[in-house]
Amino acid sequence: MPPTATNTSHPHDLPASGHELGFVRKYIFSLDHKVIGIQYILTGLLMALVGATLAALIRLQLGWPTQMWPLLATIFPKGYAGGVMAPEFYLAVVTMHGTIMVFFFMSYVLVSGFGNYLVPLQVGAKDMAFPLLNMLSYWIGALSALVLILSFFVEGGAAAAGWTAYPPLSAIAAAVPGSGAGQTIWLLSMALFIVSFTLSGLNIVATVFSVRAPGMSMWRLPLTVWSYFIASILGLLAFPALTAAAVMLLLDRHLGTSFFLPSGLVVSGRHLTNAGGSPLLWQHLFWFLGHPEVYVLILPALGIACDIIPAFTRKPIFGYRLSVWCLVAVGVLSMVVWGHHMFVSGMSPFTGEYFSIATMTITLPMTVFGINMLASLWGASIRMTVPMMYSCAVLALFGSGGLGGLYLGNATADMQLTDTYFVVGHFHMMIGGVTLMATFGGLHFWFPKMFGRMMNATLGKVHFWLTFTPFFIIFFMQHFLGIQGAPRRYYAFTAYDFLKEAQWQNVIISSCAMVLIASQSLFIVNFVWSLFRGPKAADNPWDATTLEWTTSSPPPHDNFGDVPTVHRWPYEYGLDAGGSDFADQRVPPEQAPVTA
Amino acid sequence: MQNRNRTSHFHSSLVALLFAVLGVGGVVYGSRIQMPGLASRHGAGIDSMLAYLLITTGFLFAVGYCALAYFIWTGARRERIGQRLASHRTEWLVSGLIGVMVGLIAEGGVLAIGMPVWSEYFDAKPPADAITIDVTAQQFLWNVRYPGPDGQFGRTAPQFMDDVENPVGLDRSDPAGRDDILTQNAITVPLGRAVRVRLHSKDVIHSFFLPNFRVKQDIVPGMTPEVVFFPTKSGSFELACAELCGLGHYRMRGFFDVVSEEEFARWLREQASPTGGR
C-alpha cells in the first residue's frame, strides 16, 4: 500500500498562498529541491574544471617529464620553481585531482545534484522530505569544497598523500610537504563533506520512503530512483567509518594519539614517541567507506542510463525487476568486499582468499545488470540522440571497466597489478568514465526540464566524439601500462629501465588527455548558449514516461500543482494504441493497457 | 525528411562502428603488450592467472562491444520496434545464463587457478638452503642486510637508528651483528636457491616490488612481512617502490641481481670488507 503525499505543513504551501519569495530565498538559500539540485550540479561542474586543470598538469608532467614550462612557472611560482614541476607539487596535484573528482564532482553532480533534482519529481512529490535539511546539506557541502580549495594556499601546499591518505604519510608532517596544514584542511574538508553527504542521503531515503505520490509503489519506481535509494542507503552505512577515521587521524596529527602510528618510527632522522597504533586500521576504515562509495557513484550512473535508454529505443527496459534485485544484491555485497583493495597490504592471506571470492560474486549481479541494459537495445528502434550516445558510452565503459575488475578482485592477479596503472585505468573507466558519460547523458536529457530550453544537438554530438574517444584510449592504454608494471603515483617514469617503454605510451595518453580536456569547452559553450538562446523546450521533448515529463518545463515551485496519481510502471513504451507509442505513469488503465 | 533520416543513419552507423573498432582494436592492441620478463618460479602461476584473464576477458570484451555495435547498427535502421516485452522466462534465461557464465569465468579463475598459486606462495616455508635477506625501507632507499658468515642477524632497535652511522639500528653489543653485511639499494642472490626477504619500514608505507619476479609486498611500519620466492633466471633486475611514500617515491630504485654461487660468494666478500658490519 503506497503512502499518500498529503504532507500538510509543507513549506511549499507558502508560495501557493500568494507569497512571492525574493531572489535570495528563491535562488540562493532556496528550499526548492530543483534549485538545490541545480546548485549542486553547477558547483560540481565548477569543481570539475579545477579537477580537469589538475589533470592537465599531471598529464603534461607524465607526457613530457623533461620539458620546461616557463608559462606555468609564472602561474605557479612555487610548484614550477625554475620551470620544472616540483615532485611535491605533483603529488599535491594528484591528491587534489582525485579528491575533487570523486567527492566534489561526481558525488555532487551525479548523486546530490541529479538525486535532488530527480528523486522528488520522479516519485511525484512536491519536494524532498526535509527541504530545510536539504538546503543545509548544500551549504555545508559548498563550505567543504571551499575549505578544500583553500588548502592550496597554505604553507607546504595541499595534501599530498593521495586521495586515500594512508598514514603514516598523512599523519606525520615531516613525511611529505603536503602533510602539514594541507592535510589537516583536507581532513576537515572531508569531515564537512561527509556531514553534508550523509544529510543529503538521509533525505533521499526519507523521500523515497515517505512522500511518494498515490499509486507509486516501490515496483513502479524508475530505476533512477531505485539506484539513488540503494546508493543513499550505502552512503549512510559506509560514510560514518571515514568520519571516525578522519577524526582519529586529526587526533594523531595534533593531539599526540597513536591510532594509526606504531612504535619505533624514525622519520627524516627523527625518532617518534608514538606507540601501539596500526596504519592498517586506517586502510580498513578508509576502504570500508571507499568501496561502497564507488557504488554510491556508479549505481546512479547506471540508473540514469537505464532511464534514458528506453526513451530512445522506444521499448521497455529489459528485465526491470531483475535489475532492481541486482542493485539490491550489489549494494549488500559492496559492503563486504573492501579488503580487495588491500591484498598485499600485509593483512592475512586467508582474508585475501575470502575477499577474492566475495568480490567475484559481484560479477553475477553486475553482469546481469549490464546484459539487461544491452538487451534493452535488442529489437529496438533507436534514435541516436546525444543522451542516447552517452548512455551507450555508459554501457561500453561499464563493460570494459567491469572486465578490468575481474583482474583486480582476483588476489593472485592483483599481486602484480595492484598500485600500477592498471588500477588507475580501471577506476577511471568505472567511477571516472561511467559516471562522466552518465553525467553528460543526464545533463543533455534533463536540461530541457531544468531550464526549459533544448541543448544544441550538433555541438553535443561533436562533444561526444571528442570526449568518449580520447577518454577510452587514455584509460584503456593505462590498463596495459599496468600490465607492463608501471606503478601509479610516479612523478616520472625516467628512473627505471623496465619503464622505458612507458614513455611513448604516455605521450599518446597525454595528447589524448589534452584533446579530452580542451573539448570540454564545447560543452561549456553549449551549456551556456543553450541556457539563454536554446530553442524553447516542450514539456516532454523526448516522449518519455516518468513523472517529471508530465509537468511543465521547468516545473513550477511545487512540481505538479495537483499531486499526480500513478497507474503504471515507468517503462510503458512501444504501445500500439492510437497515435502515441507510450503512456506516462499517470495514464489510467482505461486509456492504455498496463503491461507491467 | 528522407535526408534527415540518411544523416541520422549515417551517424548511428558511425557510433556502431566506433564500438566495433574499439572492441576489436582493443584486443589487438592488448595482445601486443608484453609483461616484464618472468624470472621466478611462482611467477609462472601468476602469469597463467593473468593469461587466463586476458583471454577470457578479451573474448568477452570483443563480443560485448561487437554486440553493442550490432544492436546500434540494426536498431537505428528499424522503423518499428521488434519484440516489445520479453517474458520473465526469457529475461532470466538471457541475463541469468550470461550472468552465471561470466560469474563462473570469474569465480572459476580464482578457485581453479588463482587460489592454488596464492596459497602456495604464502604457505611456502623457506627451504633450509634459502638465502635470507633483511630489507629495511626508508624514504627513499632500501637498506639491505645479510647475516654474514655466522648466518645470524644481529639485533636491531629503532633507538640505535642513525641515518649516517647506523641506518638499520644495529645493536653494537650483539656479537651476532658484527659480521652482518649491509648494502644500500643492492640485493644479490645466487641462482638455484630460494630467497627469503624479511621486510621492515622505518617511516611510512613502502612496497617491495620486483616486477620480473611477480613479487609485490607492502611494508607497513610496525609489521614485518616476509616474502619467499625462487628466482629462475640470472641477470640484473630492478626493484621499485609501489606504495606512495613521498617525494622520491618515483626514484626509490634498487637492483636485484641473480648470479652464480661463485659470483655470489665473491660479491659477499667484497661487501663484507671494508664497510660491512659497520
Contacts between the chains, C-beta under 8 A, distances in Angstrom:
chain1	res1	chain2	res2	distance
A	87	B	247	4.5
A	87	B	248	7.3
A	87	B	250	7.2
A	88	B	247	5.5
A	91	B	244	7.4
A	91	B	246	7.8
A	91	B	247	7.1
A	91	B	249	8.0
A	161	B	244	6.9
A	162	B	244	5.1
A	166	B	204	8.0
A	166	B	205	5.7
A	166	B	243	7.6
A	166	B	244	7.3
A	168	B	203	6.6
A	168	B	204	4.7
A	168	B	205	7.1
A	168	B	221	6.0
A	169	B	204	4.4
A	169	B	205	6.9
A	169	B	244	6.7
A	169	B	245	6.6
A	169	B	246	6.5
A	172	B	203	7.8
A	172	B	204	7.6
A	175	B	139	7.4
A	175	B	203	6.6
A	175	B	204	5.4
A	175	B	246	5.9
A	176	B	246	4.4
A	176	B	247	6.4
A	177	B	247	7.6
A	262	B	221	5.4
A	262	B	222	2.7
A	262	B	223	7.9
A	263	B	158	7.5
A	263	B	222	7.0
A	264	B	157	7.8
A	264	B	158	3.6
A	264	B	202	8.0
A	264	B	221	7.5
A	264	B	222	7.2
A	265	B	158	7.5
A	265	B	202	7.1
A	265	B	203	6.1
A	265	B	221	5.8
A	266	B	138	7.6
A	266	B	158	5.8
A	266	B	161	4.9
A	266	B	169	8.0
A	266	B	202	4.7
A	266	B	203	6.2
A	267	B	139	7.7
A	267	B	202	7.7
A	267	B	203	4.4
A	267	B	204	7.4
A	268	B	139	7.3
A	268	B	203	7.6
A	269	B	162	7.5
A	269	B	163	4.9
A	271	B	158	6.5
A	271	B	159	6.8
A	271	B	161	7.4
A	277	B	222	7.6
A	278	B	220	8.0
A	278	B	222	6.6
A	279	B	205	6.2
A	279	B	220	5.1
A	279	B	221	6.2
A	279	B	222	6.9
A	280	B	220	5.8
A	280	B	223	7.4
A	313	B	75	6.7
A	313	B	81	7.4
A	314	B	81	5.5
A	315	B	81	4.6
A	315	B	84	5.5
A	315	B	85	7.8
A	316	B	84	6.8
A	316	B	85	5.6
A	318	B	86	6.1
A	318	B	91	6.5
A	318	B	94	7.9
A	318	B	95	7.5
A	319	B	86	7.5
A	319	B	91	4.2
A	319	B	94	8.0
A	319	B	95	5.4
A	322	B	91	5.7
A	322	B	92	7.1
A	322	B	95	6.1
A	322	B	96	7.9
A	344	B	207	7.1
A	344	B	216	5.3
A	344	B	217	5.6
A	344	B	218	5.3
A	345	B	218	4.8
A	345	B	220	6.6
A	346	B	217	7.3
A	346	B	218	5.5
A	346	B	219	7.6
A	346	B	220	4.9
A	346	B	223	4.9
A	346	B	225	4.8
A	349	B	118	6.8
A	349	B	119	7.3
A	349	B	122	4.0
A	352	B	118	6.9
A	353	B	115	6.1
A	353	B	118	6.7
A	353	B	119	7.4
A	356	B	110	5.1
A	356	B	114	6.8
A	356	B	115	7.4
A	356	B	118	7.7
A	357	B	107	6.9
A	357	B	110	6.1
A	357	B	111	7.4
A	360	B	103	7.3
A	360	B	106	4.4
A	360	B	107	4.5
A	360	B	109	8.0
A	360	B	110	5.3
A	361	B	103	7.4
A	361	B	107	7.2
A	363	B	99	7.8
A	363	B	102	5.7
A	363	B	103	4.7
A	363	B	106	4.2
A	363	B	107	7.2
A	364	B	99	5.1
A	364	B	100	6.8
A	364	B	102	7.7
A	364	B	103	4.0
A	365	B	99	7.4
A	367	B	95	7.8
A	367	B	98	6.3
A	367	B	99	4.2
A	367	B	102	4.3
A	367	B	103	6.5
A	368	B	95	4.5
A	368	B	96	6.6
A	368	B	98	7.6
A	368	B	99	3.8
A	371	B	94	6.6
A	371	B	95	4.4
A	371	B	98	4.9
A	371	B	99	6.5
A	372	B	91	7.6
A	372	B	95	5.3
A	374	B	64	7.3
A	374	B	67	6.4
A	374	B	68	6.4
A	374	B	71	7.0
A	375	B	86	7.5
A	375	B	94	5.8
A	375	B	95	6.7
A	377	B	68	7.4
A	377	B	71	3.8
A	377	B	72	6.8
A	377	B	75	5.6
A	378	B	71	6.3
A	378	B	82	7.6
A	378	B	83	7.7
A	379	B	75	7.8
A	379	B	78	7.5
A	379	B	81	5.9
A	379	B	82	2.9
A	379	B	83	4.8
A	380	B	71	7.1
A	380	B	75	4.4
A	380	B	78	6.9
A	380	B	81	5.9
A	380	B	82	7.7
A	381	B	75	6.5
A	381	B	78	4.5
A	381	B	79	6.3
A	381	B	80	6.0
A	381	B	81	4.8
A	382	B	12	6.5
A	382	B	71	7.8
A	382	B	72	6.2
A	382	B	75	3.5
A	382	B	76	4.7
A	382	B	78	7.3
A	383	B	8	7.7
A	384	B	8	6.4
A	384	B	11	5.9
A	384	B	12	4.1
A	384	B	15	5.9
A	384	B	72	7.3
A	384	B	76	5.8
A	389	B	15	6.0
A	392	B	15	6.7
A	392	B	19	7.2
A	392	B	68	6.6
A	392	B	72	6.5
A	395	B	68	6.4
A	396	B	19	5.9
A	396	B	22	7.4
A	396	B	65	6.6
A	396	B	68	6.1
A	399	B	61	7.0
A	399	B	64	4.8
A	399	B	65	7.2
A	399	B	68	7.8
A	400	B	26	7.6
A	400	B	61	6.1
A	400	B	65	7.9
A	403	B	57	4.1
A	403	B	60	6.0
A	403	B	61	5.5
A	404	B	57	7.7
A	406	B	53	5.9
A	406	B	56	8.0
A	406	B	57	5.8
A	406	B	105	7.7
A	406	B	106	5.0
A	406	B	109	7.3
A	407	B	50	7.3
A	407	B	53	5.3
A	407	B	57	7.5
A	409	B	106	7.6
A	410	B	49	6.8
A	410	B	53	7.0
A	410	B	106	7.6
A	410	B	109	6.3
A	410	B	110	5.3
A	410	B	114	5.2
A	411	B	110	7.6
A	411	B	114	6.5
A	411	B	118	5.4
A	412	B	45	7.2
A	412	B	46	5.9
A	412	B	49	4.6
A	412	B	110	7.5
A	412	B	113	7.2
A	412	B	114	3.7
A	412	B	115	7.3
A	412	B	117	4.9
A	412	B	118	4.8
A	413	B	46	7.0
A	413	B	49	5.0
A	413	B	50	5.4
A	413	B	53	5.9
A	413	B	114	6.9
A	415	B	46	6.2
A	415	B	118	7.9
A	415	B	121	7.9
A	415	B	214	6.6
A	415	B	215	7.9
A	415	B	216	5.6
A	416	B	35	7.8
A	416	B	46	5.6
A	416	B	50	6.9
A	416	B	211	7.8
A	416	B	214	5.2
A	416	B	216	6.6
A	418	B	216	6.6
A	418	B	242	7.5
A	419	B	207	6.3
A	419	B	209	7.8
A	419	B	216	7.4
A	419	B	242	4.4
A	419	B	243	6.0
A	420	B	242	7.3
A	461	B	11	6.9
A	468	B	18	7.8
A	469	B	18	7.1
A	472	B	22	6.0
A	476	B	22	7.8
A	476	B	26	5.8
A	476	B	29	7.6
A	477	B	29	7.7
A	479	B	30	7.8
A	480	B	29	7.2
A	480	B	30	6.0
A	480	B	33	4.4
A	483	B	33	5.8
A	483	B	35	5.8
A	483	B	50	7.4
A	484	B	33	6.4
A	484	B	34	7.1
A	484	B	35	6.6
A	484	B	36	6.7
A	485	B	35	7.1
A	485	B	36	4.9
A	485	B	209	7.9
A	485	B	211	3.7
A	485	B	240	7.9
A	487	B	209	6.7
A	487	B	240	6.0
A	487	B	241	7.4
A	487	B	242	4.7
A	489	B	244	4.5
A	489	B	249	6.4
A	489	B	250	7.9
A	490	B	249	6.8
A	490	B	250	3.9
A	491	B	247	7.9
A	491	B	249	7.3
A	491	B	250	4.3
A	492	B	250	5.6
A	493	B	250	7.6
A	495	B	250	6.1
A	495	B	251	4.1
A	495	B	253	5.3
A	496	B	238	5.5
A	496	B	240	6.3
A	496	B	253	6.1
A	497	B	238	6.2
A	498	B	36	5.3
A	498	B	211	5.7
A	498	B	212	7.5
A	498	B	238	5.3
A	574	B	81	4.9
A	574	B	84	4.3
A	574	B	85	7.8
A	595	B	84	7.9
A	595	B	85	6.0
A	596	B	85	6.9
